[in-house]
């Protein structure tokens, strides 16, 4: 076998030229393109990783915000429940206070009505008693309206404390009230009875008060001594009224 070195040399040269041409015009642009594509792919991967990281951070932030909102909602609900409970308690307390106030007002009104009714009953009873007493006394001698009460008034004077007895008529004249004008004989009987009761004379001026019905009342600036139908009737009516109110 014979080798043609010229042909082999030319072919080798052609191969070298082809390699240089391919290296300059094909391999380098292709490598650049590949490198560019690789860099773009790397950038895309980096961007995707950054987006993933950002998405994870946003997701965690969203979770944290949702947890914060849930906690805030729960706290708001607790506060609203506590405020509602306070308002309910305040409303109940106000309602109880209003009920107690209304009950107290009703009790006071009932008590006033009872007192008014008792006073009206007392007035009616007093008027009725006076009317009855007057009708009964009209059937008695006129002297019975005075004579039967002189000794009782003197006994009431004698039962006063010593200081009160000593002060009667000491500085001012006493007033002797009667249901009708007193006669001279009745005036003398009163003076004599007062001397027996006090151990000294008592200066007094007679006066008329038909409301006494019958009896006598001795009035001074410091003491009043009563022995009259009006005083007796007033005590009886007061006792009756007190008993009625208590029941």
WOSUL-V367841 format. One record per backbone hydrogen bond with DSSP energy under -0.5 kcal/mol. CO is the residue of the C=O (numbers start at 0). NH is the residue of the N-H. If there is no record, write none. Layout:
co = [CO	CO]
nh = [NH	NH]
This chain:
co = [2	3	4	5	6	7	8	9	10	11	12	13	14	15	16	17	18	19	20	21	21	22	25	26	27	28	29	30	31	32	33	34	35	36	37	38	39	40	41	42	43	44	45	46	47	48	49	50	51	52	53	54	55	56	57	58	59	60	61	62	63	64	65	66	67	68	69	70	71	72	73	74	75	76	77	78	79	80	81	82	83	84	85	86	87	88	89	90	91	92	93	94	95	96	97	98	99	100	101	102	103	104	105	106	107	108	109	110	111	112	113	114	115	116	117	118	119	120	121	122	123	124	125	126	127	128	129	130	131	132	133	135	136	140	141	142	142	144	145	145	146	146	148	149	150	151	152	153	154	156	160	161	162	163	164	166	166	173	174	174	175	176	177	182	183	184	185	186	187	188	189	190	191	192	193	194	202	204	206	208	209	211	211	211	213	214	215	216	216	217	218	222	223	224	226	227	228	229	230	231	232	233	234	235	236	237	238	239	240	241	242]
nh = [4	7	8	9	10	11	12	13	14	15	16	17	18	19	20	21	22	23	24	25	26	27	29	30	31	32	33	34	35	36	37	38	39	40	41	42	43	44	45	46	47	48	49	50	51	52	53	54	55	56	57	58	59	60	61	62	63	64	65	66	67	68	69	70	71	72	73	74	75	76	77	78	79	80	81	82	83	84	85	86	87	88	89	90	91	92	93	94	95	96	97	98	99	100	101	102	103	104	105	106	107	108	109	110	111	112	113	114	115	116	117	118	119	120	121	122	123	124	125	126	127	128	129	130	131	132	133	134	135	136	137	138	139	143	144	145	146	214	148	149	149	150	152	153	154	155	156	157	158	159	164	165	166	167	167	169	170	204	176	218	206	216	208	186	187	188	189	190	191	192	193	194	195	196	197	198	173	175	177	211	212	213	228	229	228	178	226	176	218	224	174	219	225	217	215	231	232	233	234	235	236	237	238	239	240	241	242	243	244	245	246]
